[in-house]
Amino acid sequence: MNALPAATESPPRTLVAQPLTPDAFAPFGDVIEAGDAVRQFPINGGNTTRYHDLAKIDPGPDGHAIVSIFRGEPRALPFPIEMMERHPLGSQAFVPMSGREYLVVVAPAGDPPSPEDLRVFIARGDQGVNYARGVWHHPLLALDTVCDFVVIDRAGNGHNCDEVMLAETVLIDLDR
């Protein structure tokens, strides 16, 4: 009797994080950074530069913007991505307070994402992100140490968090 070959499982897909830039992130929302902000001007007698209107905060109909602090535990790499979430009623912004790099995993708004839809960015400690309404994203991914983030998002009536499990696990790694 001939034995059948053992079924082999293919290794999980691995995505390497790319640098977070406004152009690369534009399909998913806004990068919040001083950098080359289009609208910047001096205020307070010239002692301060205001980098103006950096993100389109969208609390959606019947919502209002709230400010919270999220404290993220560090994630070990490579990190498995098994689920994604979205906020269909409003945007959600994350601004790091700890000055540390962190990961941003996104997929376009619309149908639940497949592993092929995922994009991974490494954000510098001086860059925030604002996920546009409905954009799929992974929850907070701090690296190396506990990190605090100011989070600006929506409060109000209605269900504003959808979660989906991915059809297959995707590994995230860095090319440091």
WOUR-V745247 format. One line per field, one symbol per residue. phi: phi as a letter, one per 20 degrees, with the letter a starting at -180 (. if undefined). A space follows every 50 residues. Layout:
phi: ???
This chain:
phi: .eeffffdeffffddefdffcgffegfdqdedbfkdgfdbbfclmnecde eelebefcfmfmdbfcdcdddeffdedfdeedbccbcfdafbdccfdemd fbdcdcbffpfgfdgfefcccdeffdcdccffgnffbeggcfcmbfcdcf cdbdcqfoecbdcceffbfdedbdde
